[in-house]
Amino acid sequence: MSAETHSSETNKGGITSSRSVGAERVSLSEDLNRPVGLERPRGARGPAPSPMWVRRVFPSFGHFLRRYAIFLVLAALIVFFQAREPAFLRINNLFSVLQSVAVVALLGIGVTVTLAVDGFDLSVGSIAAFTLMLTSYAMVVLQFDAAQTVALALLTGALIGLVNGLLIVWLRIPDLLATLGMMFLLAGLQLIPSAGRSITVGLNLPDGSVANGSFDPAFLALGRYKLWGSVPVPVLIVGLLAGVFWFLMEQTRWGRVFYAVGGNETAAYLAGAAVKRYRILAYVISATLAALGGIFVAARVGRGDVFAGSSLLLDSVAAALIGFAVLNQRRANVIGTAVGAVFVGIVLNGLTMLNVPYYTQDFVKGIVLVGALALTFGIGRGRR
Amino acid sequence: MPTSPQHDIPSLRLVNITKAYGPVRVLDQAKISVRRGEVVALMGANGAGKSTLAKIAAGVVEPDDGQIFVADKELRLSSPRAARQNGIVIVHQSTHELGAPGLSVAENLVLDDLCAGTFGALAGKRKIERRAKAVAAGVGLELELNQDFGELGPPHRQLVAIARAVAANAAVLILDEPTASLSAAEAARLFSVVDRLRGLGVGILYISHRLEDIRRVADRVVVLRNGQIVANQVRPLDLTAAVKAMIGRDLDTISRETSCSSSSTPVLTLRQVRLIPSAPKFDLTLAPGEILAITGALGSGKSRLLGAIFGLTQIAEGEIGLMGRPWRPRGPEEAIAAGVFMAGEDRWRSSLLPPLTPGADIAGTIALPHRRRWFPFGFVDESREKVAAAQAIRALGIRCRTSRDTLDLLSGGNQQKVVIARWQAAPYRLLLLDEPFQGVDVGARRDLIAAIREARRDSATLVATSDVEEALEVADVVAVMRHHTVAGLYDLRSGDSASFLTAISAVEHDETLESERVLV
């Protein structure tokens, strides 16, 4: 029973089937999780069934609602914020919202890819923070230029992802634990070169000397330059990457294999998929995207801040999970993650403009996440 | 019907019992009766419905339809406890259901009383032992009563369970594969207990595949096939006829058109192959256009053989050849690229994706292994996918709304058709099908067999099935596998059935052993 419940939680209800009654077991295990009796409490006081014509005009109004719920809420919020604060819909404000969520969305896309292979990358926040320190160190201490720094950061990110993947695939450490370990490892490692201090121009090194490098202006432009006067570079790049990864995950055979590996690893393997390679690749992608996120943060703040990026993990995971509810996909998906990140960004921005105190932000994010999950797993449970 | 004398009233009579699990009708108007002091052997192939019938008699499962009479009184046995109160006791096949480890043998012997609350409030050690001794004496059981039940071997556990049943004044005892895990000496001891119970007037429903056991203990043999009673023999028993009834056909009447182009090189050759280091060597050849069915008990090595050809495992020794060349694939990827396809056993585990996954629909399921050839540039061409799916839906008669239906919306038979269609959607050299008729109704099975037999042309097909009847329906050649080697080969196009029947009975014999081994 517990195995059954667990398996359908991870959308694998079918895999537990035993000999001879495979199909029946599947429906059974789904039904067990669905309180059949409670689904339609159509007793004496229940609502009367809608007349025939209503059902014909709106064959599945509930379906429509589930699919577009997030967008409807978003539209309502925008109207509300705009009515209260006319500056809300100005181009610059909108791009500042996007700028604030770009890094979260980027990390969320990485998490999405690992979720697709039925994994989880808890280390994305730490990778971004580590990259922030790494890039700062590279420029300030090692005096790298922008191109060298970016290359170093991305390669390091890919390497971290490779280690994650190998820990999970070769040593068979459960994904949560392996990436949790990596999270701690990186959070500690980033402090060592600068002896626990933030990295700024003129940093005093542990050996007593003074670092004499500085942030390359070309590097800082990555976080600060605005194309056509209003589009921040990170927003453009993240937007492009979201498109690329949407295409990869939804429209190509490689995406099919990523999801197949996550859906049923055995079936994917028996259908000729290089299961291990895909799993490792998922972590490499997620870590590399996280490293790119770290680059954007470094380029924006212009210093290696020890405490920067602490909320990135939870925010990006939340974006990926809110994404489950977008278009009622009920699975990790790139568009959903991007929409989820933007949704959170708009809510926070709007509330800030209405002078809601900043310390309520996490609470608001929590409400959004719980609401989205309820939509996905509770109400969205009906047939698609 | 002469029913006047008291002892002619059957202790247990099941009439027109019908039971279905979903679309699969496990029992269809089955009738069986057990008289006082009579041992009735219940035979049947895998999935014939033996266990279900036994469970219904023991109150574990309720029938959809039919009547149960205990001593001519119609009853509804809604629970094992209700059955027990009416004198029907089952001794399960799996040894872990026979008693409570952690408790002593003595406590286990009086467990029914303890659990039912009829033991009395005080359950001191002395009192338990005294009662337990009486229970043990009922079947002549001599055991150290203080030892832990968990330390007992299967035969002793079984005897403890039988002793409990007898102490409960069982009128009918159901023994489910009782000799499965017993040595010859232990089995002999069991038979003497059975004889003793028969003398006491206990009716016994004895479920077994083992022909020698049946010959030894049975007064009557009832054969179950596809949920129906197809034979009912009294002594003298004709067990060959019983096996034929069990398989469902007279082997000599099967004839196959010879469709093989015998001139060309064999598709698959196994020479001096040892599947596992301890198994004997065997040879096997598969010609183009040929369908070979491998049958054998669970764990006899069927799946392992298929896996070795598909690159999932390595053989211990010997040579596998594909189209005359050595064949040692490193994995499914390489096998599929070379045109060796396999549909694994248990479709939801081996082939299908959960419904919410992209590509979990009919078209996506079919396309997954062929993605490289169908989508050479990476981009998933939906129309290409849909064309293949539509073709499969037409060819196999898959009942669905559209090719975008997810598999959970289909019946078991249609799901299996999709799995087979997936591998027939591209040209192949060798198709390996592991238990392709699992959880499939009769109609769908017929469609699947037709599809498998039709699609072969120049390629060969290897079907593994533990069901002898399925093997006979689908194949040109049937190989019987035992202990990881091919124990017998039977060409349905020309062959002698006597030796085959012997091999089959040997398989049925193994089955009981293997099913026990899996549980332990």
Chai-1 contact restraints between the chains, C-beta under 6 A:
chainA,res_idxA,chainB,res_idxB,connection_type,confidence,min_distance_angstrom,max_distance_angstrom,comment,restraint_id
A,N11,B,P354,contact,1.0,0.0,6.0,A-B,restraint_1
A,N11,B,L356,contact,1.0,0.0,6.0,A-B,restraint_2
A,K12,B,P354,contact,1.0,0.0,6.0,A-B,restraint_3
A,G14,B,W348,contact,1.0,0.0,6.0,A-B,restraint_4
A,G14,B,P354,contact,1.0,0.0,6.0,A-B,restraint_5
A,I15,B,W348,contact,1.0,0.0,6.0,A-B,restraint_6
A,I15,B,R349,contact,1.0,0.0,6.0,A-B,restraint_7
A,S17,B,W348,contact,1.0,0.0,6.0,A-B,restraint_8
A,S20,B,Q438,contact,1.0,0.0,6.0,A-B,restraint_9
A,S20,B,G439,contact,1.0,0.0,6.0,A-B,restraint_10
A,V21,B,Y21,contact,1.0,0.0,6.0,A-B,restraint_11
A,V21,B,G439,contact,1.0,0.0,6.0,A-B,restraint_12
A,G22,B,R347,contact,1.0,0.0,6.0,A-B,restraint_13
A,G22,B,W348,contact,1.0,0.0,6.0,A-B,restraint_14
A,G22,B,G439,contact,1.0,0.0,6.0,A-B,restraint_15
A,A23,B,G412,contact,1.0,0.0,6.0,A-B,restraint_16
A,A23,B,Q415,contact,1.0,0.0,6.0,A-B,restraint_17
A,E24,B,Y21,contact,1.0,0.0,6.0,A-B,restraint_18
A,E24,B,G22,contact,1.0,0.0,6.0,A-B,restraint_19
A,V26,B,D408,contact,1.0,0.0,6.0,A-B,restraint_20
A,Q251,B,V380,contact,1.0,0.0,6.0,A-B,restraint_21
A,T252,B,G378,contact,1.0,0.0,6.0,A-B,restraint_22
A,T252,B,F379,contact,1.0,0.0,6.0,A-B,restraint_23
A,R253,B,R371,contact,1.0,0.0,6.0,A-B,restraint_24
A,R253,B,F375,contact,1.0,0.0,6.0,A-B,restraint_25
A,R253,B,G378,contact,1.0,0.0,6.0,A-B,restraint_26
A,R253,B,V380,contact,1.0,0.0,6.0,A-B,restraint_27
A,R256,B,G359,contact,1.0,0.0,6.0,A-B,restraint_28
A,Y259,B,T357,contact,1.0,0.0,6.0,A-B,restraint_29
A,Y259,B,P358,contact,1.0,0.0,6.0,A-B,restraint_30
A,A260,B,L353,contact,1.0,0.0,6.0,A-B,restraint_31
A,G263,B,L353,contact,1.0,0.0,6.0,A-B,restraint_32
A,G263,B,P354,contact,1.0,0.0,6.0,A-B,restraint_33
A,G263,B,T357,contact,1.0,0.0,6.0,A-B,restraint_34
A,N264,B,L353,contact,1.0,0.0,6.0,A-B,restraint_35
A,T266,B,R349,contact,1.0,0.0,6.0,A-B,restraint_36
A,T266,B,S350,contact,1.0,0.0,6.0,A-B,restraint_37
A,A267,B,S350,contact,1.0,0.0,6.0,A-B,restraint_38
A,A267,B,S351,contact,1.0,0.0,6.0,A-B,restraint_39
A,L270,B,P332,contact,1.0,0.0,6.0,A-B,restraint_40
A,L270,B,G344,contact,1.0,0.0,6.0,A-B,restraint_41
A,L270,B,S350,contact,1.0,0.0,6.0,A-B,restraint_42
A,A271,B,L368,contact,1.0,0.0,6.0,A-B,restraint_43
A,A271,B,P369,contact,1.0,0.0,6.0,A-B,restraint_44
A,G272,B,P332,contact,1.0,0.0,6.0,A-B,restraint_45
A,G272,B,E333,contact,1.0,0.0,6.0,A-B,restraint_46
A,G272,B,I336,contact,1.0,0.0,6.0,A-B,restraint_47
A,G272,B,P369,contact,1.0,0.0,6.0,A-B,restraint_48
A,R330,B,L356,contact,1.0,0.0,6.0,A-B,restraint_49
A,R331,B,L356,contact,1.0,0.0,6.0,A-B,restraint_50
